[in-house]
Amino acid sequence: MELEQPIQYCLYARKSSESDERQAMSIDSQIKEMKDLAKRDGLTISDIRLESHSAKMSGQRPVFMQLLNEIRNDRFNGILTWAPDRLSRNAGDLGMLVDLMDQEKLRQIRTFSQAFSNNPNEKFLLMILCSQAKLENDQKGINVKRGIRAKCEMGWRPGPAPIGYVNRAFAGTKDMVVDPDRGHFITEMFERVAAGASGRKIKNWADEVSFNNKSGKPLTLGQIYRMLKDPFYTGKFEFPVGSGTWYKGSYKPLVTTKLYRKVQEQLVVPPKAKWGTRNILFRGIFKCAVCGSAITGVEKFRTRQMGTPRRHVYYYCAKTKNPKCKERPIKEKWLIVSINRYISFMNTAHPQTIKVSRTLLQGMETYRKIQEQALLAQNISPKSAPTRFAEYAKYILAEGTDQERREVVGVFGKQLYLHNKEICSEPIK
């Protein structure tokens, strides 16, 4: 009579980092307990697999999915784990486990207190226990949402308090009060914007008075604009954001509704100045060599006595990294002159740094043929030397499309900088 081969177990330990499983036994504890059980009962552990991932969604755990594939390939035929909910909290993963049992690929699932083999009663019990874990997850989600709604109806927005307020807990309850160190700054900030101050001026003022965020770091321009647009400071809030469900807060407002509306009117960007709608040719290509901020652009129209207004484009340091950066702006036409000088120098001194794309090579060949035809039409013998890239780049920057001109500037394959109205390869140290 042939003896049945011992089961080759894989020890699977899982710990979710999500809040619903924070009280579950740690991975190290699971491994220790199951090793002791294996030693006591004479079980063979062929490998150990660890995973820190939630089991709520099917097919989302890479280590678990790899384990199932190895069972299908007959590397293991048993699973050793602390409890059934370590394997599955959803119907999809449970179905794959039961299917492997039906195929006799998975002979046994062994937990600390139970064993599940390929027989109807034990498989049914396994499905009940895993389904119970799924039910607990679903109920927790419902209870959490109900608790959040109750908190909102009491006038307290879930989550950390915004700048200007602090969370407070006492006598088993939690509420929110005005931050004594920052609250008055919020009110003054809204008043300054309503009086006409720009976001940049507010940033400079905040730095001067040491109005920092909760981490003690200076406020960024983005944080300032988000605060100015947050209706929370008027004593009401929307939760979840975008749901259209508004609640009246039980905390002290820092600004009036009238002041808030006036600030929103100040923050409205006119349609003609909407970001990204204008054609600023070299925006996003260069950085400031002094502070590392992006070089952005703006267009200006100069009124003339005769004819339409004349358009001028200026490029300047956005000053996102250093509000006091003194890098001077430059007109687009002079920026093109500087680009031509830089390309001419690099084409002569460091031609190996120029990586010309296939599109540009085809353009250079077309340009060469046009030049030859123009010379022949004047009874002049054309040059036999190939067209230099610097010569073609000068033509493109003057006559090419916007896409071609941006492509010409990008042949160096690295970040370019602007300093004193000249292009350079490295920032100023």
VEXLUMMI-360208 format. One record per residue (C-alpha): residue in one letter; x, y, z negated. Coordinates in steps of 0.5 Angstrom, whole numbers, padded with zeros to 4 digits, always signed. Example, Ala and Ser with C-alpha at 12.3 -4.5 7.8 and 13.67 -1.06 7.14 Angstrom:
<recs>
A+0025-0009-0016/S+0027-0002-0014/
</recs>
This chain:
<recs>
M+0000+0000+0000/E+0003+0007+0002/L+0004+0012-0003/E+0001+0019-0002/Q+0006+0024-0002/P+0007+0029-0007/I+0004+0036-0006/Q+0008+0041-0004/Y+0006+0047-0007/C+0007+0055-0006/L+0007+0059-0012/Y+0003+0065-0010/A+0003+0071-0015/R-0001+0078-0013/K-0002+0084-0017/S-0006+0090-0014/S-0003+0097-0015/E-0011+0100-0015/S-0014+0102-0021/D-0019+0096-0021/E-0014+0091-0022/R-0009+0095-0027/Q-0011+0090-0033/A-0009+0084-0029/M-0003+0080-0031/S+0003+0082-0028/I+0007+0078-0023/D+0013+0076-0027/S+0008+0074-0032/Q+0004+0070-0027/I+0010+0067-0025/K+0013+0065-0032/E+0006+0062-0034/M+0005+0058-0027/K+0012+0055-0027/D+0011+0053-0034/L+0005+0049-0032/A+0008+0046-0026/K+0014+0043-0031/R+0009+0041-0036/D+0004+0037-0030/G+0010+0035-0026/L+0008+0039-0020/T+0013+0041-0014/I+0014+0048-0013/S+0017+0049-0006/D+0017+0056-0005/I+0015+0063-0009/R+0011+0068-0005/L+0010+0075-0009/E+0005+0081-0006/S+0003+0088-0009/H-0003+0089-0005/S-0011+0089-0006/A-0015+0083-0004/K-0021+0087-0002/M-0021+0087+0005/S-0020+0081+0010/G-0013+0080+0013/Q-0010+0086+0010/R-0004+0082+0006/P+0002+0080+0010/V+0005+0075+0005/F-0002+0072+0004/M-0003+0071+0012/Q+0004+0068+0013/L+0003+0063+0007/L-0004+0061+0011/N+0000+0060+0018/E+0006+0056+0014/I+0000+0051+0011/R-0003+0051+0018/N+0005+0049+0020/D+0005+0043+0015/R+0010+0047+0011/F+0006+0047+0005/N+0000+0043+0003/G-0002+0046-0004/I-0002+0053-0007/L-0001+0055-0014/T-0004+0061-0017/W-0006+0064-0023/A-0013+0065-0022/P-0018+0064-0016/D-0019+0072-0015/R-0011+0072-0014/L-0012+0069-0007/S-0019+0072-0005/R-0024+0078-0007/N-0027+0078+0000/A-0031+0073+0005/G-0026+0073+0010/D-0020+0070+0007/L-0024+0065+0003/G-0027+0062+0009/M-0020+0061+0012/L-0018+0058+0005/V-0024+0053+0006/D-0023+0052+0013/L-0016+0049+0012/M-0018+0045+0006/D-0024+0042+0011/Q-0018+0041+0016/E-0014+0037+0011/K-0008+0042+0011/L-0009+0045+0004/R-0010+0039+0000/Q-0010+0043-0007/I-0011+0050-0010/R-0009+0050-0017/T-0010+0055-0022/F-0008+0056-0029/S-0014+0053-0032/Q-0017+0049-0026/A-0016+0045-0019/F-0020+0045-0013/S-0019+0040-0008/N-0022+0038-0001/N-0029+0035-0004/P-0036+0039-0004/N-0036+0040-0011/E-0030+0043-0012/K-0030+0047-0006/F-0037+0050-0008/L-0034+0052-0015/L-0028+0056-0011/M-0033+0059-0007/I-0037+0061-0013/L-0031+0064-0017/C-0028+0068-0011/S-0035+0071-0009/Q-0036+0073-0016/A-0029+0077-0016/K-0032+0080-0009/L-0039+0082-0013/E-0035+0085-0019/N-0031+0089-0014/D-0037+0091-0010/Q-0041+0093-0017/K-0034+0097-0019/G-0035+0101-0013/I-0042+0103-0014/N-0041+0104-0021/V-0035+0109-0020/K-0039+0113-0015/R-0045+0113-0020/G-0040+0116-0025/I-0037+0121-0020/R-0044+0124-0018/A-0046+0124-0026/K-0040+0128-0027/C-0041+0133-0021/E-0048+0134-0023/M-0046+0136-0030/G-0042+0141-0026/W-0035+0138-0026/R-0031+0137-0020/P-0027+0130-0020/G-0020+0130-0019/P-0014+0135-0022/A-0016+0142-0023/P-0014+0147-0018/I-0009+0152-0019/G-0012+0157-0024/Y-0015+0152-0028/V-0013+0146-0033/N-0016+0140-0034/R-0018+0139-0042/A-0020+0133-0046/F-0022+0133-0053/A-0027+0129-0057/G-0028+0123-0052/T-0030+0128-0046/K-0027+0132-0041/D-0028+0139-0038/M-0024+0145-0034/V-0022+0151-0037/V-0018+0158-0034/D-0011+0157-0034/P-0008+0163-0039/D-0002+0163-0035/R-0005+0163-0027/G-0012+0165-0028/H-0012+0172-0027/F-0007+0172-0022/I-0012+0168-0018/T-0017+0174-0019/E-0012+0179-0017/M-0010+0175-0011/F-0017+0175-0008/E-0018+0183-0010/R-0011+0184-0006/V-0013+0181+0000/A-0020+0184+0000/A-0017+0191+0000/G-0013+0189+0007/A-0007+0185+0004/S-0004+0180+0009/G-0002+0173+0007/R+0005+0174+0008/K+0004+0180+0003/I+0001+0176-0002/K+0007+0171-0001/N+0012+0176-0003/W+0008+0179-0009/A+0007+0172-0012/D+0014+0171-0011/E+0016+0178-0015/V+0011+0176-0021/S+0013+0169-0021/F+0006+0166-0019/N+0008+0159-0018/N+0004+0153-0017/K+0003+0147-0023/S+0010+0144-0021/G+0013+0151-0022/K+0015+0152-0015/P+0014+0158-0011/L+0007+0158-0007/T+0007+0157+0000/L+0004+0161+0005/G-0001+0155+0007/Q-0003+0154-0001/I-0004+0161-0001/Y-0009+0161+0005/R-0012+0154+0002/M-0014+0158-0005/L-0017+0164-0001/K-0021+0159+0003/D-0024+0155-0003/P-0031+0157-0006/F-0029+0153-0012/Y-0027+0160-0015/T-0034+0162-0015/G-0037+0157-0019/K-0039+0152-0014/F-0036+0146-0011/E-0038+0141-0005/F-0037+0134-0006/P-0035+0130-0002/V-0032+0136+0002/G-0036+0136+0008/S-0042+0132+0006/G-0046+0139+0005/T-0048+0137-0002/W-0046+0143-0007/Y-0046+0143-0014/K-0046+0149-0019/G-0040+0149-0024/S-0040+0149-0031/Y-0033+0153-0031/K-0032+0160-0031/P-0031+0163-0024/L-0025+0167-0023/V-0028+0171-0017/T-0035+0174-0015/T-0039+0171-0009/K-0039+0178-0006/L-0031+0178-0007/Y-0030+0171-0004/R-0035+0173+0002/K-0031+0180+0003/V-0024+0176+0003/Q-0027+0170+0008/E-0029+0176+0013/Q-0021+0179+0012/L-0019+0172+0014/V-0023+0171+0020/V-0018+0171+0026/P-0021+0174+0032/P-0022+0170+0038/K-0017+0173+0043/A-0011+0172+0037/K-0013+0164+0036/W-0007+0160+0035/G-0005+0156+0041/T-0009+0159+0046/R-0004+0164+0049/N+0002+0162+0054/I+0008+0163+0050/L+0013+0159+0054/F+0019+0158+0049/R+0015+0157+0043/G+0017+0151+0039/I+0023+0150+0042/F+0028+0154+0038/K+0030+0155+0031/C+0033+0161+0027/A+0040+0159+0026/V+0040+0163+0020/C+0035+0160+0016/G+0032+0154+0020/S+0025+0157+0021/A+0022+0156+0028/I+0022+0161+0033/T+0015+0163+0035/G+0012+0168+0040/V+0007+0173+0040/E+0005+0177+0046/K+0004+0185+0046/F+0000+0189+0052/R+0003+0196+0053/T-0002+0201+0056/R-0001+0205+0062/Q-0004+0211+0065/M-0004+0207+0072/G-0006+0200+0073/T-0007+0194+0068/P-0003+0194+0061/R+0004+0191+0062/R+0005+0184+0058/H+0011+0183+0054/V+0013+0177+0050/Y+0017+0177+0044/Y+0020+0171+0040/Y+0022+0172+0033/C+0023+0168+0026/A+0017+0165+0023/K+0020+0166+0016/T+0017+0160+0013/K+0024+0158+0010/N+0026+0165+0008/P+0021+0170+0008/K+0027+0175+0008/C+0030+0173+0014/K+0033+0179+0018/E+0034+0175+0025/R+0032+0180+0030/P+0026+0179+0035/I+0028+0178+0042/K+0024+0180+0049/E+0022+0174+0053/K+0026+0177+0059/W+0032+0177+0055/L+0031+0170+0052/I+0032+0168+0059/V+0038+0171+0060/S+0041+0168+0054/I+0039+0161+0056/N+0042+0162+0063/R+0049+0164+0060/Y+0048+0158+0055/I+0047+0153+0061/S+0052+0156+0065/F+0057+0156+0059/M+0055+0149+0058/N+0055+0147+0065/T+0063+0149+0066/A+0066+0147+0059/H+0061+0141+0057/P+0058+0138+0063/Q+0057+0131+0059/T+0052+0134+0054/I+0047+0136+0060/K+0042+0130+0061/V+0039+0131+0067/S+0032+0128+0068/R+0030+0124+0075/T+0025+0130+0076/L+0030+0135+0075/L+0035+0131+0080/Q+0030+0131+0085/G+0028+0138+0084/M+0036+0140+0085/E+0036+0136+0092/T+0030+0139+0094/Y+0033+0146+0092/R+0039+0144+0096/K+0036+0142+0102/I+0032+0149+0102/Q+0038+0153+0101/E+0041+0149+0107/Q+0036+0151+0112/A+0036+0158+0110/L+0043+0158+0111/L+0042+0155+0118/A+0037+0160+0120/Q+0042+0165+0119/N+0047+0161+0123/I+0051+0160+0117/S+0054+0154+0116/P+0052+0151+0109/K+0056+0149+0103/S+0058+0142+0103/A+0059+0142+0095/P+0053+0139+0091/T+0048+0144+0087/R+0051+0146+0080/F+0046+0145+0075/A+0047+0152+0072/E+0045+0155+0079/Y+0039+0151+0080/A+0037+0152+0072/K+0037+0160+0074/Y+0033+0159+0080/I+0028+0155+0076/L+0028+0160+0070/A+0026+0165+0075/E+0021+0162+0080/G+0019+0155+0077/T+0013+0153+0073/D+0012+0153+0066/Q+0013+0146+0065/E+0020+0146+0069/R+0023+0152+0065/R+0021+0148+0059/E+0024+0142+0062/V+0031+0146+0064/V+0032+0148+0057/G+0031+0141+0054/V+0037+0138+0058/F+0041+0138+0052/G+0037+0133+0048/K+0038+0137+0041/Q+0036+0142+0037/L+0038+0149+0040/Y+0038+0155+0035/L+0037+0163+0036/H+0042+0168+0033/N+0043+0175+0035/K+0039+0174+0041/E+0044+0169+0043/I+0043+0161+0044/C+0047+0157+0040/S+0048+0149+0039/E+0049+0150+0031/P+0046+0154+0025/I+0050+0159+0022/K+0053+0156+0015/
</recs>
